[in-house]
């Protein structure tokens, strides 16, 4: 069984470097932490954890009910079927996407484009026990594509529908943001950076390293304060605290250290990055004067 898509698995080193991003993803679906190419740990939201760990005195909750409670927290549309391809559970996202999917009804009653293909594939997966993946047009959103993962499970199979177009749009959006950052840094007089909640640089960029006069290796794990002139460190510290606590943005004229010694005046600008209803990071620019 395929554990997860690329957006649902991460190495431990990448998780540490970009925890805010993966924390936000884990709030929507489990994230698998990979070790030597194989999933080893799982990062879960508190809702999913509660569903997994909940214990009641009476009555006992069946395994089917536990699974149903678990998948109800998934952002993806999920349909569970028994060995006869009868629907046993549809999560909230599944009910919204496949409005004709009803518990106790055969999957054959599913309406919309691609329903016949899904039905025949489900029967094949139940018979063979081998997972399959389909790519179809979305039944409820014209012009969008779905990736349908069909996996055999004890007593039947599980159908998971993901919005493939959304993944492409996210990728395109990230490319667009990267192009904007490249344009900002092209002059060589402005560099961008990101800070985590410890005010440590996150994935420092080449333009920032060149402006500071340091290597990328040296900047990994470096606190921003170590790069600021001593006389301005208190002001910069207050800027960072203000952005994390109150949100918004801040900008100050400061001096930073080039190659750890020479002072250079610049405009330091900071803005909070909100992820999963929290400010996990700060985005910043350093512009030479």
Secondary structure, 3 states (H helix, E strand, C coil): CCCCCHHHEEEHHHHHHCHHHHHHHHCCCCEEEEECCEEEEEECCHHHHHHHHCCCCCCCCCHHHHHHHHHCCCCCEEEEEECCCEEEEECHHHHHHCCCCCCCCEHHHCCCCCHHHHHHHHHHHHHHCCCEEEEEECCCCCCCEEEEEEEEECCEEEEEEEEHHHHHHHHHHHHHHHHHHHHHHCCCCEEEEEECCCCEECCCCHHHHHHHCCCHHHHCCCEHHHHECHHHHHHHHHHHHHHHHHCCEEEEEEEEEECCCEEEEEEEEEEEEEECCEEEEEEEEEEEC
